[in-house]
Amino acid sequence: MFPMVTEFMNYGQQTVRAARYIGQGFMITLSHANRLPVTIQYPYEKLITSERFRGRIHFEFDKCIACEVCVRVCPIDLPVVDWKLETDIRKKRLLNYSIDFGICIFVVIALSIVQQIAYQ
């Protein structure tokens, strides 16, 4: 065939392919138009978090008995517990408790076990 005819056929195929891609994108856009909005109006509506949410770790200094269970259960041995043994009452007194949140992987297993021990 003539080179001009083959170029025209390739141009026609490319035009049909481009129109098909544009049509597919438009169909996806229309399918999303029928959905309900997912946005939550924060101050007025609160997002319900799951029970196993791995967010901020809650620690109560007054309830800690310095048993160091959290250090043993933590997979990366991150909590640092400083305590002093008071000989007159034979109990440990917590001096300092710290966690480096730059390294923490937020496995709340450690503190959930400690909270179970503290509430007993």
Sequence and secondary structure as in RCSB ss.txt:
>XXXX:A:sequence
MFPMVTEFMNYGQQTVRAARYIGQGFMITLSHANRLPVTIQYPYEKLITSERFRGRIHFEFDKCIACEVCVRVCP
IDLPVVDWKLETDIRKKRLLNYSIDFGICIFVVIALSIVQQIAYQ
>XXXX:A:secstr
  HHHHHHHHHHHHHHHHHHHHHHHHHHHHHHHTS      TTTS     TT        GGG     HHHHHST
T   EEEEEEETTTTEEEEEEEE  TTT    THHHHHHHHHHT 
